[in-house]
Amino acid sequence: MEYSHRYSVYPTQEVAAELEYHIDVHRQAYNYTLYEYVHVDADTIGSAYKHHSRLPGWKDEFPVISEVNSKALQRTVTRFYQNLSNLSDQKANGNKVGKLTWKSPREFQSMTYSQSGFELKNTSGRHATLWLSKIGDIKIRYHRNIPDKADIKEVTVKKETTGDWFVSFGLETDADDLPEKPDVDSLNASNSVGVDLGILNYIHTSDGKTVDWLDLEDEYERLRREQRKLSRKEQGSNNYEKQRKQVAKVKRHIRRKVLDYQHKITTWLVREYDAVFVEDLDVKGMLEQSHNARNKQDAAWRQFITLLEYKADLYGCHVVQVEAAGTTKECASCGGETAKPIWVREHSCPSCGFECDRDANAAMNVSQRGFSELGLGWPEDTPVETALPTDTTSVSAKRVCRGNLDRLSDRV
């Protein structure tokens, strides 16, 4: 299994200047890869592996290329072909795509060391040291340990638009070292849960638990103030650049707050339950709708589902995505459909008389579809039969953020 850990790094001025120089050399190598891809016979290149064989010639022609790590240089060439492959995949899916273009300094702000050329040292405390070939030592805020059974496959150093530096370690853990997932036949309504990604609540579970939305109004008010200040600056001036970084820092704070919130919720879910069923949402289509797009973007539901899926392997939990269409309309008790406008928050079935919260009904439908997806059918001890979710346990966003909720505060 492959995943990553990200850390803040604090290079000295000399090391930061060296990092910027190396990244710029990699940017030029990336652009030259694009140039050769367009102008050189495709039989000679055409793949990252073939293009790697041209690198010794580059070093003879451009001595500056020799100043960066050779494995990192190969990774930059591979990066171009990965972008090319992603473009082809989007085109195959019917999306309108353009062509890869040369990267400006602002568009290319990272480099990756693959396989060798790096070493993580002094990891006994909250700080550590990363050694990079041809650059030197960099201090790291080592806020969480890399698992002993995980191998570091690559290291990516990035300078963000705020001017801060970060490093990501690409980790790989052997499947034999991961916890075993519970046997599918052992799953039932007591150790599994359906999750509805809601509107009034961030999530609503099939066993009656809810987690409130994260309040970002203060952050967005600050963002609006900083953006107004930016609009008054002369573009290209030093004051404009300083204010641009302020805007970037506020945006980064919002992204981090949402991600931290999701980390806490998803870690709680995969530790608490043996199976988690969640809707397979068309997030792109939802954002294209005219109403409530910003709130949907703040929810970052696709990111939430991605976190759930990779943590499922780390903690030994089944995560299953189910068809989202109709979970709100369908009655969890009898299966009959009842159309409900978005402002109607209660489910009341005219066929069987079953009544509960709208999102609770959807969560139970998600749970039922999850069991069907696993080939188990609807278990005997269904939430509908055991406890109608008229009274739910609500968890506020502040409790999630401050880590006071039992087990919800644990991070990966």
Secondary structure, DSSP 8 states (H G I E B T S, - for coil): -EEEEEEEEE--HHHHHHHHHHHHHHHHHHHHHHHHHHHS-TTT-SSHHHHHTTHHHHHHH-GGGGGS-HHHHHHHHHHHHHHHHHHHHHHHTT----------TTT--EEEEESSSEEEE--SSSEEEEEETTTEEEEEE--S---TTEEEEEEEEEE-TTS-EEEEEEEEE-GGGS-----GGG--TTTEEEEEE-SSEEEEETTSEEEE----HHHHHHHHHHHHHHHTS-TTSHHHHHHHHHHHHHHHHHHHHHHHHHHHHHHHHHHH-SEEEEEE--HHHHHTSSSSHHHHHHHTHHHHHHHHHHHHHHHT-EEEEEE-TTTTTB-TTT--B----TT--EEE-TTT--EEEHHHHHHHHHHHHHHHHTT--S-SS-HHHH--TTS-EEE-HHHHHHT-STTTT---
